[in-house]
Amino acid sequence: MSSMLAQPIKLKRPSALRALAYVALFLLGGVVGVAGALVQPAWFPGGLLLAVAGEAGLLLGAGRAMGGRAGAVAPAGGWMISVILLTASRPEGDFLFGTGVSSYLFLLGGMAIAVICATLAPVRQPGGDDVRLGN
């Protein structure tokens, strides 16, 4: 009898509804990123705390609702892409983020929150009686 650790993991494709939910979470992460970018400089320090708390709530809630880390990673990806696109300056010279402590705290703190929330998201476990190896 071979060890269960040596067996390949059989993964199944996500359903169309689950894939649609991931796309919706990705887009919602982008919306939260844009909203946070607009709120954080308006009411410093309360706006910064509100923006980061909104991102953390979305990521934790999505991870729990989807039952896995991918639920937290999807909105985190949308948040990071939208925020990075907003940091680029336009040909007219306009840009959304100013040079200040608040902007850097929002960017770096938001990325740290994304990593923390993706790590804290629940991991899907296989079900059944034969998943325990020792007994």
N, CA and C atoms as a LAMMPS dump frame, in Angstrom:
ITEM: TIMESTEP
0
ITEM: NUMBER OF ATOMS
405
ITEM: BOX BOUNDS ff ff ff
-5.0000000000000000e+02 5.0000000000000000e+02
-5.0000000000000000e+02 5.0000000000000000e+02
-5.0000000000000000e+02 5.0000000000000000e+02
ITEM: ATOMS id mol type element x y z
1 1 1 N 0.851 -1.177 0
2 1 2 C 0 0 0
3 1 3 C 0.893 1.234 0
4 2 1 N 0.672 2.136 -0.923
5 2 2 C 1.497 3.34 -1.012
6 2 3 C 0.96 4.421 -0.085
7 3 1 N 1.803 5.362 0.201
8 3 2 C 1.433 6.464 1.091
9 3 3 C 0.438 7.386 0.403
10 4 1 N -0.476 7.944 1.177
11 4 2 C -1.445 8.893 0.629
12 4 3 C -0.755 10.19 0.2
13 5 1 N 0.418 10.457 0.759
14 5 2 C 1.127 11.68 0.389
15 5 3 C 1.669 11.613 -1.029
16 6 1 N 1.905 10.421 -1.522
17 6 2 C 2.458 10.264 -2.863
18 6 3 C 1.385 10.275 -3.947
19 7 1 N 0.123 10.289 -3.565
20 7 2 C -0.968 10.261 -4.534
21 7 3 C -1.174 11.643 -5.139
22 8 1 N -1.42 11.727 -6.439
23 8 2 C -1.689 13.043 -7.042
24 8 3 C -3.051 13.57 -6.592
25 9 1 N -3.129 14.859 -6.487
26 9 2 C -4.377 15.498 -6.084
27 9 3 C -5.261 15.622 -7.313
28 10 1 N -6.488 15.203 -7.172
29 10 2 C -7.44 15.287 -8.279
30 10 3 C -8.262 16.557 -8.098
31 11 1 N -8.007 17.517 -8.957
32 11 2 C -8.713 18.783 -8.9
33 11 3 C -9.794 18.813 -9.97
34 12 1 N -10.907 19.387 -9.633
35 12 2 C -11.961 19.54 -10.631
36 12 3 C -12.089 21.018 -10.993
37 13 1 N -12.602 21.265 -12.157
38 13 2 C -12.773 22.638 -12.632
39 13 3 C -13.842 23.337 -11.811
40 14 1 N -13.659 24.644 -11.569
41 14 2 C -14.725 25.364 -10.876
42 14 3 C -15.951 25.5 -11.778
43 15 1 N -17.089 25.558 -11.156
44 15 2 C -18.324 25.693 -11.928
45 15 3 C -18.382 27.078 -12.568
46 16 1 N -19.274 27.237 -13.508
47 16 2 C -19.412 28.528 -14.191
48 16 3 C -19.849 29.614 -13.212
49 17 1 N -20.688 29.253 -12.265
50 17 2 C -21.139 30.227 -11.274
51 17 3 C -19.998 30.674 -10.369
52 18 1 N -19.135 29.726 -9.977
53 18 2 C -17.98 30.077 -9.144
54 18 3 C -16.999 30.952 -9.93
55 19 1 N -16.767 30.628 -11.194
56 19 2 C -15.874 31.448 -12.026
57 19 3 C -16.437 32.851 -12.209
58 20 1 N -17.746 32.962 -12.386
59 20 2 C -18.386 34.27 -12.488
60 20 3 C -18.254 35.053 -11.183
61 21 1 N -18.341 34.357 -10.06
62 21 2 C -18.169 35.014 -8.76
63 21 3 C -16.745 35.544 -8.607
64 22 1 N -15.754 34.787 -9.076
65 22 2 C -14.369 35.269 -9.012
66 22 3 C -14.169 36.51 -9.877
67 23 1 N -14.763 36.527 -11.041
68 23 2 C -14.665 37.708 -11.913
69 23 3 C -15.342 38.905 -11.25
70 24 1 N -16.51 38.677 -10.647
71 24 2 C -17.209 39.764 -9.953
72 24 3 C -16.39 40.273 -8.767
73 25 1 N -15.738 39.379 -8.04
74 25 2 C -14.888 39.803 -6.917
75 25 3 C -13.669 40.573 -7.41
76 26 1 N -13.118 40.167 -8.55
77 26 2 C -11.994 40.9 -9.137
78 26 3 C -12.412 42.332 -9.466
79 27 1 N -13.577 42.481 -10.103
80 27 2 C -14.074 43.817 -10.45
81 27 3 C -14.415 44.626 -9.203
82 28 1 N -14.981 43.976 -8.189
83 28 2 C -15.291 44.667 -6.942
84 28 3 C -14.021 45.131 -6.232
85 29 1 N -12.971 44.339 -6.323
86 29 2 C -11.682 44.764 -5.776
87 29 3 C -11.164 46.013 -6.47
88 30 1 N -11.346 46.092 -7.784
89 30 2 C -10.955 47.302 -8.514
90 30 3 C -11.763 48.514 -8.089
91 31 1 N -13.06 48.321 -7.872
92 31 2 C -13.91 49.432 -7.426
93 31 3 C -13.487 49.906 -6.039
94 32 1 N -13.185 48.97 -5.144
95 32 2 C -12.738 49.333 -3.796
96 32 3 C -11.394 50.056 -3.86
97 33 1 N -10.526 49.654 -4.77
98 33 2 C -9.246 50.339 -4.933
99 33 3 C -9.418 51.774 -5.398
100 34 1 N -10.293 51.989 -6.365
101 34 2 C -10.547 53.352 -6.852
102 34 3 C -11.2 54.193 -5.76
103 35 1 N -12.179 53.621 -5.058
104 35 2 C -12.843 54.361 -3.976
105 35 3 C -11.857 54.701 -2.867
106 36 1 N -10.996 53.755 -2.512
107 36 2 C -9.987 54.017 -1.485
108 36 3 C -8.997 55.086 -1.906
109 37 1 N -8.626 55.081 -3.188
110 37 2 C -7.701 56.1 -3.689
111 37 3 C -8.31 57.49 -3.629
112 38 1 N -9.62 57.582 -3.77
113 38 2 C -10.283 58.89 -3.694
114 38 3 C -10.567 59.317 -2.263
115 39 1 N -10.826 58.368 -1.381
116 39 2 C -11.188 58.691 0
117 39 3 C -9.968 58.97 0.857
118 40 1 N -8.879 58.233 0.663
119 40 2 C -7.749 58.339 1.573
120 40 3 C -7.101 59.72 1.624
121 41 1 N -6.984 60.488 0.542
122 41 2 C -6.396 61.813 0.711
123 41 3 C -7.404 62.855 1.199
124 42 1 N -8.69 62.55 1.099
125 42 2 C -9.705 63.543 1.445
126 42 3 C -9.81 63.763 2.943
127 43 1 N -9.795 62.701 3.716
128 43 2 C -9.96 62.817 5.172
129 43 3 C -8.823 62.113 5.883
130 44 1 N -7.651 62.673 5.829
131 44 2 C -6.517 62.041 6.509
132 44 3 C -6.624 62.278 8.004
133 45 1 N -6.424 61.33 8.871
134 45 2 C -6.093 59.922 8.717
135 45 3 C -7.314 59.014 8.639
136 46 1 N -8.509 59.573 8.871
137 46 2 C -9.715 58.752 8.858
138 46 3 C -9.993 58.12 7.508
139 47 1 N -9.745 58.844 6.423
140 47 2 C -9.96 58.302 5.091
141 47 3 C -9.027 57.148 4.78
142 48 1 N -7.793 57.265 5.248
143 48 2 C -6.827 56.184 5.052
144 48 3 C -7.277 54.936 5.797
145 49 1 N -7.697 55.107 7.042
146 49 2 C -8.174 53.958 7.822
147 49 3 C -9.428 53.358 7.203
148 50 1 N -10.32 54.202 6.715
149 50 2 C -11.534 53.714 6.065
150 50 3 C -11.207 52.936 4.791
151 51 1 N -10.285 53.436 3.999
152 51 2 C -9.913 52.769 2.743
153 51 3 C -9.274 51.405 3.01
154 52 1 N -8.363 51.347 3.97
155 52 2 C -7.69 50.081 4.269
156 52 3 C -8.656 49.108 4.951
157 53 1 N -9.529 49.612 5.813
158 53 2 C -10.519 48.74 6.457
159 53 3 C -11.524 48.203 5.438
160 54 1 N -11.898 49.014 4.466
161 54 2 C -12.791 48.542 3.413
162 54 3 C -12.158 47.442 2.59
163 55 1 N -10.878 47.593 2.279
164 55 2 C -10.182 46.554 1.531
165 55 3 C -10.08 45.274 2.358
166 56 1 N -9.722 45.407 3.631
167 56 2 C -9.592 44.231 4.492
168 56 3 C -10.94 43.515 4.643
169 57 1 N -12.007 44.277 4.79
170 57 2 C -13.324 43.667 4.905
171 57 3 C -13.722 42.917 3.646
172 58 1 N -13.433 43.503 2.497
173 58 2 C -13.749 42.83 1.241
174 58 3 C -12.953 41.538 1.103
175 59 1 N -11.665 41.593 1.384
176 59 2 C -10.824 40.416 1.191
177 59 3 C -11.176 39.303 2.167
178 60 1 N -11.363 39.642 3.431
179 60 2 C -11.731 38.615 4.405
180 60 3 C -13.111 38.033 4.109
181 61 1 N -14.053 38.904 3.788
182 61 2 C -15.397 38.434 3.467
183 61 3 C -15.433 37.571 2.227
184 62 1 N -14.682 37.946 1.224
185 62 2 C -14.654 37.151 -0.013
186 62 3 C -13.997 35.801 0.22
187 63 1 N -12.925 35.788 1.016
188 63 2 C -12.268 34.521 1.319
189 63 3 C -13.177 33.577 2.076
190 64 1 N -13.912 34.113 3.025
191 64 2 C -14.846 33.269 3.802
192 64 3 C -16.046 32.842 2.958
193 65 1 N -16.559 33.758 2.146
194 65 2 C -17.73 33.434 1.336
195 65 3 C -17.417 32.38 0.279
196 66 1 N -16.235 32.451 -0.307
197 66 2 C -15.878 31.499 -1.354
198 66 3 C -15.264 30.228 -0.779
199 67 1 N -14.902 30.261 0.498
200 67 2 C -14.385 29.065 1.146
201 67 3 C -12.977 28.692 0.767
202 68 1 N -12.175 29.654 0.37
203 68 2 C -10.799 29.348 -0.001
204 68 3 C -9.993 30.615 -0.226
205 69 1 N -8.71 30.418 -0.421
206 69 2 C -7.81 31.561 -0.604
207 69 3 C -8.041 32.279 -1.925
208 70 1 N -8.504 31.567 -2.926
209 70 2 C -8.758 32.206 -4.217
210 70 3 C -9.827 33.282 -4.091
211 71 1 N -10.737 33.114 -3.15
212 71 2 C -11.76 34.131 -2.915
213 71 3 C -11.177 35.424 -2.406
214 72 1 N -10.074 35.369 -1.686
215 72 2 C -9.412 36.579 -1.213
216 72 3 C -8.41 37.117 -2.23
217 73 1 N -7.854 36.236 -3.036
218 73 2 C -6.843 36.665 -4.015
219 73 3 C -7.491 37.391 -5.188
220 74 1 N -8.688 36.996 -5.588
221 74 2 C -9.353 37.629 -6.737
222 74 3 C -9.587 39.127 -6.504
223 75 1 N -10.21 39.562 -5.403
224 75 2 C -10.363 41.001 -5.21
225 75 3 C -9.042 41.706 -4.914
226 76 1 N -8.087 40.99 -4.328
227 76 2 C -6.775 41.601 -4.085
228 76 3 C -6.087 41.925 -5.412
229 77 1 N -6.232 41.032 -6.391
230 77 2 C -5.667 41.298 -7.722
231 77 3 C -6.322 42.493 -8.386
232 78 1 N -7.643 42.575 -8.289
233 78 2 C -8.339 43.741 -8.844
234 78 3 C -7.948 45.028 -8.152
235 79 1 N -7.784 44.969 -6.832
236 79 2 C -7.371 46.156 -6.067
237 79 3 C -5.977 46.609 -6.508
238 80 1 N -5.041 45.666 -6.574
239 80 2 C -3.658 46.036 -6.92
240 80 3 C -3.562 46.586 -8.336
241 81 1 N -4.245 45.971 -9.282
242 81 2 C -4.169 46.464 -10.66
243 81 3 C -4.771 47.857 -10.769
244 82 1 N -5.914 48.087 -10.134
245 82 2 C -6.536 49.414 -10.227
246 82 3 C -5.684 50.48 -9.551
247 83 1 N -5.104 50.163 -8.408
248 83 2 C -4.287 51.15 -7.702
249 83 3 C -2.997 51.434 -8.472
250 84 1 N -2.393 50.412 -9.03
251 84 2 C -1.163 50.632 -9.801
252 84 3 C -1.45 51.448 -11.058
253 85 1 N -2.592 51.179 -11.7
254 85 2 C -2.952 51.994 -12.866
255 85 3 C -3.226 53.447 -12.485
256 86 1 N -3.747 53.664 -11.281
257 86 2 C -4.014 55.037 -10.834
258 86 3 C -2.75 55.789 -10.436
259 87 1 N -1.656 55.088 -10.176
260 87 2 C -0.415 55.778 -9.808
261 87 3 C 0.311 56.355 -11.02
262 88 1 N -0.013 55.878 -12.206
263 88 2 C 0.656 56.377 -13.413
264 88 3 C 0.184 57.794 -13.733
265 89 1 N 1.108 58.609 -14.154
266 89 2 C 0.73 59.973 -14.521
267 89 3 C 0.198 59.99 -15.948
268 90 1 N -0.639 60.94 -16.2
269 90 2 C -1.241 61.075 -17.53
270 90 3 C -0.407 62.024 -18.378
271 91 1 N -0.618 62.059 -19.702
272 91 2 C 0.154 62.962 -20.558
273 91 3 C -0.028 64.436 -20.186
274 92 1 N -1.173 64.768 -19.604
275 92 2 C -1.408 66.156 -19.199
276 92 3 C -0.639 66.523 -17.941
277 93 1 N -0.056 65.524 -17.273
278 93 2 C 0.687 65.779 -16.051
279 93 3 C -0.137 65.551 -14.796
280 94 1 N -1.399 65.182 -14.955
281 94 2 C -2.252 64.933 -13.794
282 94 3 C -1.986 63.536 -13.242
283 95 1 N -2.133 63.408 -11.95
284 95 2 C -2.071 62.1 -11.323
285 95 3 C -2.922 62.13 -10.062
286 96 1 N -3.339 60.961 -9.64
287 96 2 C -4.278 60.866 -8.533
288 96 3 C -3.594 60.849 -7.179
289 97 1 N -2.441 60.201 -7.083
290 97 2 C -1.743 60.093 -5.812
291 97 3 C -0.723 61.201 -5.67
292 98 1 N -0.791 61.92 -4.567
293 98 2 C 0.199 62.936 -4.273
294 98 3 C 1.409 62.316 -3.601
295 99 1 N 2.454 63.116 -3.457
296 99 2 C 3.649 62.633 -2.779
297 99 3 C 3.521 62.96 -1.304
298 100 1 N 3.087 62.002 -0.562
299 100 2 C 2.922 62.186 0.868
300 100 3 C 2.889 60.852 1.582
301 101 1 N 2.913 60.938 2.884
302 101 2 C 2.912 59.734 3.695
303 101 3 C 1.619 58.949 3.495
304 102 1 N 0.509 59.643 3.349
305 102 2 C -0.787 58.991 3.201
306 102 3 C -0.83 58.091 1.97
307 103 1 N -0.32 58.557 0.857
308 103 2 C -0.333 57.758 -0.373
309 103 3 C 0.518 56.507 -0.24
310 104 1 N 1.7 56.666 0.347
311 104 2 C 2.572 55.506 0.512
312 104 3 C 2.002 54.514 1.51
313 105 1 N 1.375 55.006 2.565
314 105 2 C 0.734 54.101 3.527
315 105 3 C -0.427 53.356 2.884
316 106 1 N -1.168 54.034 2.023
317 106 2 C -2.276 53.37 1.333
318 106 3 C -1.757 52.289 0.395
319 107 1 N -0.734 52.587 -0.386
320 107 2 C -0.197 51.618 -1.34
321 107 3 C 0.445 50.427 -0.635
322 108 1 N 1.375 50.697 0.253
323 108 2 C 2.103 49.617 0.908
324 108 3 C 1.246 48.903 1.945
325 109 1 N 0.454 49.662 2.691
326 109 2 C -0.437 49.042 3.668
327 109 3 C -1.502 48.202 3.007
328 110 1 N -2.024 48.668 1.879
329 110 2 C -3.024 47.886 1.158
330 110 3 C -2.462 46.591 0.621
331 111 1 N -1.23 46.632 0.127
332 111 2 C -0.607 45.399 -0.358
333 111 3 C -0.32 44.442 0.786
334 112 1 N 0.107 44.981 1.927
335 112 2 C 0.338 44.123 3.095
336 112 3 C -0.974 43.503 3.574
337 113 1 N -2.046 44.289 3.591
338 113 2 C -3.353 43.769 3.985
339 113 3 C -3.796 42.664 3.022
340 114 1 N -3.519 42.832 1.74
341 114 2 C -3.895 41.809 0.761
342 114 3 C -3.175 40.492 1.042
343 115 1 N -1.899 40.565 1.348
344 115 2 C -1.141 39.344 1.646
345 115 3 C -1.641 38.708 2.939
346 116 1 N -1.889 39.525 3.949
347 116 2 C -2.357 38.997 5.238
348 116 3 C -3.723 38.339 5.078
349 117 1 N -4.637 38.99 4.385
350 117 2 C -5.988 38.436 4.23
351 117 3 C -5.991 37.179 3.369
352 118 1 N -5.142 37.13 2.358
353 118 2 C -5.057 35.919 1.539
354 118 3 C -4.467 34.767 2.343
355 119 1 N -3.587 35.077 3.281
356 119 2 C -3.015 34.037 4.132
357 119 3 C -4.019 33.554 5.169
358 120 1 N -4.835 34.463 5.687
359 120 2 C -5.798 34.1 6.721
360 120 3 C -7.054 33.437 6.176
361 121 1 N -7.254 33.475 4.888
362 121 2 C -8.458 32.877 4.304
363 121 3 C -8.454 31.373 4.547
364 122 1 N -9.624 30.79 4.751
365 122 2 C -9.679 29.346 5.023
366 122 3 C -9.235 28.538 3.818
367 123 1 N -8.608 27.425 4.088
368 123 2 C -8.147 26.528 3.037
369 123 3 C -9.165 25.406 2.902
370 124 1 N -9.526 25.084 1.682
371 124 2 C -10.494 24.005 1.451
372 124 3 C -9.857 22.673 1.803
373 125 1 N -10.566 21.895 2.575
374 125 2 C -10.089 20.589 3.004
375 125 3 C -10.95 19.496 2.368
376 126 1 N -10.347 18.378 2.021
377 126 2 C -11.154 17.281 1.486
378 126 3 C -12.029 16.682 2.576
379 127 1 N -13.179 16.21 2.188
380 127 2 C -14.093 15.62 3.155
381 127 3 C -14.044 14.108 3.125
382 128 1 N -14.652 13.503 4.099
383 128 2 C -14.717 12.048 4.147
384 128 3 C -13.915 11.483 5.29
385 129 1 N -14.109 10.169 5.528
386 129 2 C -13.424 9.518 6.642
387 129 3 C -11.994 9.126 6.314
388 130 1 N -11.691 8.912 5.047
389 130 2 C -10.386 8.402 4.693
390 130 3 C -9.337 9.491 4.444
391 131 1 N -9.584 10.713 4.895
392 131 2 C -8.612 11.77 4.693
393 131 3 C -7.57 11.811 5.793
394 132 1 N -7.832 11.164 6.922
395 132 2 C -6.85 11.092 8.005
396 132 3 C -5.89 9.949 7.732
397 133 1 N -4.623 10.215 7.858
398 133 2 C -3.641 9.205 7.517
399 133 3 C -3.257 8.326 8.69
400 134 1 N -3.211 8.863 9.882
401 134 2 C -2.663 8.131 11.028
402 134 3 C -3.598 7.083 11.589
403 135 1 N -4.876 7.263 11.504
404 135 2 C -5.772 6.337 12.203
405 135 3 C -6.505 5.498 11.229
